[in-house]
Amino acid sequence: MAADTDKTELLTVSSGGQAMPYEWSIGLYGSRFFQEIKEHKRFLGIRCPKCGLVRVPPRRICGPCFQKLEELVPLSDTGTITAFSIVSYPFIDPDTGVQRPIPYTYGYIRMDGADNIFSHLINETDVEKIKVGMKVRAVFKAPEEMCGNIQDIRYFEIIR
């Protein structure tokens, strides 16, 4: 039976301007990752005993090897931009429930000492001033503002 597209009502879902709180477990390694950032302004990765790759943030299983991961590895707060996008489209940030100011730059960063990429905000929005291959450093919130989540990393700044 063919769908009658002329009579299809398009639905819109809205939070009504309210934050929509939700909770989920980040597990043992996710907890250690955010605790290390909050308490020491330091990143943790995890090394695979089979392939030797270091992943950030830490996870329980190595995707390529299916090995259990247990060796936590301290990482630098610096890395290299592997890709980025300057975003000019407004939307409600699911972490805060308010519209994120635009433009902003979202980047993929290979943390020094890690083998995968970590995505986060970069504080440069001028396409002439940001390039793949540039070094960046994490900028953290003040200790009294830390909450133990991804927003404890304010952004990454380009190291000039």
C-alpha positions as CSV (number, residue, x, y, z in Angstrom):
1,M,0.0,0.0,0.0
2,A,1.5,3.4,-1.0
3,A,1.9,6.1,1.7
4,D,-0.4,9.1,1.3
5,T,2.1,11.9,1.7
6,D,-0.5,14.6,1.1
7,K,-2.1,13.7,4.4
8,T,1.0,13.2,6.5
9,E,1.3,15.6,9.4
10,L,4.8,16.7,10.1
11,L,5.5,16.8,13.8
12,T,7.8,19.1,15.7
13,V,9.3,18.3,19.1
14,S,10.4,21.1,21.3
15,S,11.8,21.4,24.8
16,G,9.8,24.6,25.3
17,G,13.0,26.4,26.1
18,Q,13.6,24.1,29.1
19,A,16.7,22.0,29.7
20,M,15.9,18.3,29.4
21,P,18.0,16.6,32.1
22,Y,19.0,13.0,31.7
23,E,21.5,10.7,33.4
24,W,23.6,7.7,32.3
25,S,26.5,5.8,33.7
26,I,29.9,6.6,32.4
27,G,31.4,3.6,34.0
28,L,34.6,3.0,35.9
29,Y,37.0,4.4,33.3
30,G,34.8,7.3,32.3
31,S,34.7,8.2,36.0
32,R,38.5,8.0,36.3
33,F,38.9,10.1,33.1
34,F,36.7,13.0,34.4
35,Q,38.0,12.7,38.0
36,E,41.6,13.1,36.7
37,I,40.6,16.2,34.7
38,K,38.7,17.6,37.7
39,E,41.4,16.9,40.3
40,H,44.6,17.2,38.3
41,K,43.8,18.9,35.0
42,R,45.3,15.9,33.3
43,F,44.1,13.4,30.6
44,L,44.0,9.7,31.0
45,G,44.2,7.2,28.1
46,I,44.2,3.4,28.2
47,R,46.7,1.0,26.4
48,C,45.7,-2.2,24.7
49,P,47.9,-5.1,25.8
50,K,47.7,-6.7,22.3
51,C,48.1,-3.9,19.7
52,G,49.6,-1.3,22.1
53,L,47.3,1.5,20.9
54,V,46.4,4.2,23.5
55,R,42.8,5.4,23.4
56,V,41.4,8.5,24.9
57,P,39.0,8.6,26.7
58,P,39.6,5.2,28.3
59,R,37.2,2.4,27.5
60,R,36.9,-1.2,28.6
61,I,37.5,-3.0,25.3
62,C,39.9,-2.4,22.3
63,G,37.7,-2.1,19.2
64,P,40.1,-3.7,16.7
65,C,41.5,-6.4,19.1
66,F,38.5,-7.1,21.4
67,Q,41.0,-7.2,24.3
68,K,40.0,-6.1,27.8
69,L,41.8,-2.9,28.6
70,E,43.2,-2.1,32.1
71,E,46.5,-0.1,31.7
72,L,45.6,3.5,32.3
73,V,48.2,5.9,30.8
74,P,48.7,9.6,31.7
75,L,48.5,11.9,28.7
76,S,49.6,15.4,27.9
77,D,47.1,18.3,27.7
78,T,48.4,19.0,24.2
79,G,47.6,17.6,20.8
80,T,47.4,18.2,17.1
81,I,44.3,19.2,15.1
82,T,43.4,16.5,12.6
83,A,40.2,18.1,11.3
84,F,37.9,20.9,12.3
85,S,34.6,22.6,11.3
86,I,33.6,26.2,12.0
87,V,29.9,26.0,12.8
88,S,27.5,28.8,12.1
89,Y,24.2,27.0,12.7
90,P,22.5,27.7,16.0
91,F,21.2,24.9,18.1
92,I,20.3,24.1,21.7
93,D,23.3,22.6,23.5
94,P,22.1,19.3,25.1
95,D,24.6,19.7,27.9
96,T,23.3,23.2,29.0
97,G,19.8,23.5,27.5
98,V,20.7,26.9,26.0
99,Q,21.6,28.0,22.5
100,R,25.4,27.7,21.9
101,P,26.9,31.0,20.7
102,I,27.9,31.0,17.1
103,P,30.2,30.7,15.3
104,Y,32.2,28.1,17.2
105,T,34.9,25.6,16.1
106,Y,34.6,21.9,16.7
107,G,37.8,20.1,16.3
108,Y,39.2,16.6,16.1
109,I,42.4,16.4,18.1
110,R,45.0,13.7,18.3
111,M,46.2,14.0,21.9
112,D,50.0,13.7,22.4
113,G,50.5,10.1,23.5
114,A,47.2,8.8,22.1
115,D,46.5,6.9,18.9
116,N,42.9,8.0,18.3
117,I,41.2,11.4,18.1
118,F,39.4,13.4,20.8
119,S,36.7,15.9,19.7
120,H,36.1,19.2,21.5
121,L,35.8,22.9,21.0
122,I,38.7,25.0,19.7
123,N,38.7,28.7,20.6
124,E,39.5,30.0,17.1
125,T,36.8,30.8,14.6
126,D,38.8,32.6,11.9
127,V,39.4,30.0,9.1
128,E,42.6,32.0,8.2
129,K,44.1,31.4,11.6
130,I,43.4,27.7,12.1
131,K,44.9,24.8,10.1
132,V,45.1,21.0,10.2
133,G,48.4,20.1,11.9
134,M,48.4,22.9,14.4
135,K,49.3,22.2,18.0
136,V,46.6,22.9,20.6
137,R,46.5,22.8,24.4
138,A,43.5,22.2,26.7
139,V,42.2,25.1,28.7
140,F,40.3,24.0,31.8
141,K,37.8,25.7,34.1
142,A,38.9,27.1,37.4
143,P,39.1,24.4,40.1
144,E,36.0,25.8,42.0
145,E,34.0,25.6,38.7
146,M,34.8,21.9,37.9
147,C,31.9,19.5,37.9
148,G,33.5,16.3,36.7
149,N,32.2,16.3,33.1
150,I,33.4,17.2,29.6
151,Q,32.6,20.8,30.2
152,D,35.5,21.0,32.7
153,I,37.6,21.4,29.5
154,R,36.6,24.9,28.4
155,Y,38.2,24.5,24.9
156,F,41.5,23.9,23.2
157,E,43.7,26.9,22.3
158,I,46.1,27.0,19.5
159,I,49.8,27.0,20.7
160,R,51.5,29.8,18.8
